[in-house]
Amino acid sequence: MNAIIKRRVLEEANIIVNTETTLRNLARRLGISKSTIHKDMQIRLIKIDQNLYHKVQKVFKKHLEIRYYIGGEKTRQKYKNII
């Protein structure tokens, strides 16, 4: 694996673990597509650092558990501002 890609994957993973940011927000922040970050976290990271991979997966699992609440709150705020 290319050293530049390896460095990028580790940087992305550390940002996710330390800030618990979402994949979408990280993509915006770094100017990389969501697909690239997803591939980095699901395929490349496990080959580089399995311990960090499991930490990232815990953050993603947490995001999946709360996404309905966040989505519902965003929708409520949207319609509250329209009225």
trRosetta pair geometry for C-beta under 8 A, 3 or more apart (Angstrom, degrees):
i j d omega theta_ij theta_ji phi_ij phi_ji
1 5 5.7 -110 173 80 96 120
1 6 5.3 112 115 -61 116 101
1 44 6.9 122 -133 -147 147 104
1 47 7.1 132 -34 107 145 133
1 48 7.4 -80 64 -76 159 101
2 5 4.3 83 69 9 97 106
2 6 6.8 -165 92 -9 49 86
3 6 5.5 -53 -145 37 34 115
3 7 6.3 36 156 -20 66 105
4 7 5.9 -54 -149 35 29 110
4 8 6.4 30 152 -19 63 107
5 8 5.6 -55 -149 36 32 113
5 9 6.3 34 154 -21 66 105
5 40 7.9 -152 -177 -112 87 103
5 44 7.0 -108 152 -152 109 153
6 9 5.8 -53 -148 34 29 112
6 10 6.5 25 156 -13 63 107
6 44 7.8 -148 -101 171 55 118
6 48 5.9 155 -144 -112 90 133
7 10 6.0 -58 -149 40 30 108
7 11 6.2 32 153 -21 65 108
8 11 5.6 -57 -148 36 30 112
8 12 6.3 30 156 -19 66 106
8 32 7.9 125 -176 -82 127 157
8 40 6.9 -94 115 -125 97 146
9 12 5.9 -54 -147 36 29 110
9 13 6.3 27 155 -18 64 109
9 40 4.6 -161 -112 -167 87 107
9 41 7.8 176 -152 -69 87 46
9 44 4.9 -116 -109 114 150 125
9 45 5.4 -167 174 -80 116 76
9 48 6.0 138 104 5 136 159
10 13 5.7 -54 -143 38 31 112
10 14 6.2 30 158 -18 65 107
10 45 7.9 142 -79 -120 50 87
10 48 6.6 -122 -66 141 92 148
10 49 7.0 77 -106 4 95 136
10 52 7.3 15 -130 135 73 170
11 14 6.0 -57 -147 37 27 108
11 15 6.5 28 155 -19 63 107
12 15 5.9 -58 -153 35 29 111
12 16 6.4 28 153 -19 65 107
12 26 6.4 90 -150 170 89 138
12 30 7.1 -42 -97 -39 93 165
12 32 7.9 -66 -91 54 129 152
12 37 5.8 -168 -158 -136 146 93
12 40 5.6 58 60 116 154 145
12 41 6.9 -109 120 -64 124 93
13 16 5.7 -55 -150 35 31 112
13 17 6.3 24 156 -14 66 108
13 40 7.8 -135 -48 137 90 106
13 41 6.7 148 -88 -109 86 83
13 45 5.5 129 -76 -124 135 133
13 49 7.3 164 105 64 166 123
13 52 5.0 64 151 157 141 120
13 53 7.5 -54 -133 -80 138 45
13 55 7.7 92 175 77 100 105
13 56 5.2 -75 -142 -67 88 131
14 17 5.8 -55 -141 41 32 107
14 18 5.9 20 164 -11 67 115
14 52 7.5 -42 -68 -148 66 129
15 18 6.2 -63 -137 45 23 102
15 19 5.8 -20 178 21 64 116
15 21 6.3 -29 145 32 94 126
15 26 6.1 131 109 -124 130 115
15 29 7.8 -167 173 93 151 145
16 19 7.1 -74 -126 54 14 81
16 20 7.1 50 178 -110 53 24
16 21 6.1 -102 -112 55 53 79
16 23 7.7 13 -107 -81 123 62
16 26 6.4 -26 -75 -71 87 151
16 41 7.3 51 -14 -106 167 131
16 56 5.3 50 99 -126 138 92
16 59 5.5 163 157 82 97 159
16 60 8.0 0 179 -51 134 83
17 20 7.6 8 -166 -68 17 57
17 52 6.9 -92 -42 -154 148 81
17 55 4.8 25 -113 134 123 123
17 56 6.1 -75 -62 -77 91 65
17 59 6.3 -140 -100 -35 48 140
20 59 5.3 -157 -127 -141 72 114
20 62 7.3 -41 -153 83 117 141
21 25 4.7 -117 -178 86 105 123
21 26 5.1 126 111 -58 123 90
21 29 7.3 -11 168 -4 160 147
22 25 4.6 92 55 10 84 101
22 26 6.8 -149 92 -6 43 88
22 63 5.8 127 -110 -132 88 142
23 26 5.7 -57 -148 38 29 112
23 27 6.4 34 153 -24 64 105
23 34 5.9 81 139 -146 105 92
23 37 5.5 163 -160 109 91 130
23 38 6.3 49 -164 -73 145 80
23 41 7.4 -102 -108 8 114 153
23 60 7.5 36 -41 -109 112 100
23 63 8.0 149 -6 115 88 172
24 27 5.8 -52 -151 30 29 113
24 28 6.8 28 152 -15 62 104
24 34 6.1 -7 -99 -100 60 123
25 28 5.7 -53 -152 37 35 111
25 29 6.1 35 151 -22 67 109
26 29 5.5 -55 -144 37 32 114
26 30 6.1 8 165 1 68 112
26 32 7.9 -27 130 55 81 105
26 37 5.9 137 101 -141 118 159
27 30 6.5 -68 -139 49 23 93
27 31 7.9 149 169 -29 53 2
27 32 5.6 -106 -139 78 67 68
27 33 6.2 -7 -152 172 122 16
27 34 4.6 -50 -68 -75 161 64
27 36 7.8 128 -120 54 101 92
27 37 5.4 -121 -78 -2 90 141
28 31 7.7 20 -177 -69 25 42
30 37 7.6 126 54 -78 136 122
32 36 4.9 -101 168 76 106 133
32 37 5.7 117 105 -49 119 95
33 36 4.7 99 62 1 85 101
33 37 7.2 -158 95 -1 48 84
34 37 5.8 -58 -150 41 36 108
34 38 6.0 38 152 -23 69 108
35 38 5.6 -54 -144 37 29 113
35 39 6.3 28 156 -17 64 105
36 39 5.9 -55 -148 37 29 108
36 40 6.3 33 151 -22 64 107
37 40 5.4 -52 -147 35 33 116
37 41 6.2 24 158 -13 67 108
38 41 6.1 -61 -146 41 28 103
38 42 5.9 6 164 -3 66 118
39 42 6.2 -65 -131 48 25 98
39 43 5.3 -25 -173 27 67 118
39 44 6.7 57 137 -9 74 104
40 43 7.4 -56 -100 52 9 79
40 44 4.9 -42 -142 45 49 125
40 45 6.2 68 152 -38 64 96
41 44 7.7 8 -24 50 15 84
41 45 5.3 2 -138 -2 36 138
41 53 7.7 143 -172 -133 62 73
41 56 5.5 -143 -153 149 108 147
41 60 7.6 130 151 -55 143 139
42 45 7.5 71 8 30 12 102
42 46 7.6 -16 166 -12 30 113
43 46 7.0 -78 -170 29 18 104
43 47 7.5 3 151 -8 57 112
44 47 6.0 -67 -162 37 39 109
44 48 6.4 25 151 -15 74 113
45 48 5.6 -65 -146 41 37 107
45 49 6.5 -50 -176 53 75 78
45 52 6.4 -112 -177 100 110 102
45 53 4.6 150 124 -93 105 91
45 56 6.5 -2 137 26 165 154
46 50 5.9 42 -154 -103 63 70
46 53 4.5 77 -89 -114 64 161
48 52 7.6 -37 97 57 97 126
48 53 8.0 139 60 -51 78 106
49 52 4.0 33 112 24 121 115
49 53 6.3 166 96 -22 64 85
50 53 5.2 -50 -146 31 35 121
50 54 6.6 35 157 -20 66 100
51 54 6.1 -54 -156 32 30 108
51 55 6.9 30 148 -17 62 105
52 55 5.5 -52 -151 35 38 114
52 56 6.4 39 151 -20 68 103
53 56 5.8 -56 -152 35 30 110
53 57 6.4 31 151 -20 64 107
54 57 5.5 -51 -146 35 34 115
54 58 6.7 41 152 -24 63 99
55 58 5.7 -49 -155 28 34 113
55 59 6.9 32 149 -16 63 101
56 59 5.7 -54 -156 34 37 111
56 60 6.4 35 149 -17 68 106
57 60 5.5 -52 -145 39 35 112
57 61 6.2 41 153 -24 66 103
58 61 5.6 -51 -146 33 31 114
58 62 6.5 35 152 -20 62 103
59 62 5.7 -53 -154 34 32 114
59 63 6.6 34 149 -20 64 104
60 63 5.5 -52 -151 34 35 114
60 64 6.5 37 151 -20 66 102
61 64 5.7 -52 -151 33 34 112
61 65 6.6 34 151 -21 64 105
62 65 5.7 -56 -151 33 32 113
62 66 6.6 3 161 3 66 111
63 66 6.5 -74 -145 48 27 92
63 67 6.1 49 159 -57 67 99
64 67 5.9 -32 -139 -5 28 118
66 69 5.1 -55 -167 41 70 115
66 70 5.9 67 138 -22 89 104
67 70 5.7 -57 -145 40 35 110
67 71 5.9 36 158 -20 69 109
68 71 5.7 -53 -142 39 29 112
68 72 6.2 30 158 -19 63 108
69 72 5.9 -56 -147 37 27 110
69 73 6.4 26 155 -18 63 108
70 73 5.8 -57 -149 37 30 110
70 74 6.3 31 154 -20 65 106
71 74 5.8 -54 -147 35 31 111
71 75 6.4 29 155 -17 64 106
72 75 5.8 -55 -148 37 31 111
72 76 6.3 34 153 -21 65 106
73 76 5.6 -52 -147 35 32 114
73 77 6.4 32 154 -17 65 105
74 77 5.8 -55 -149 38 30 111
74 78 6.4 36 151 -26 64 105
75 78 5.5 -51 -148 30 33 116
75 79 6.5 19 160 -7 66 106
76 79 6.4 -64 -149 43 28 100
76 80 6.1 32 153 -25 65 112
77 80 5.5 -54 -141 35 30 116
77 81 6.5 28 159 -18 64 106
78 81 6.2 -64 -158 35 26 107
78 82 6.8 26 148 -23 62 106
79 82 5.4 -46 -145 28 41 116
79 83 6.7 36 160 -16 67 103
80 83 6.4 -59 -153 35 29 105
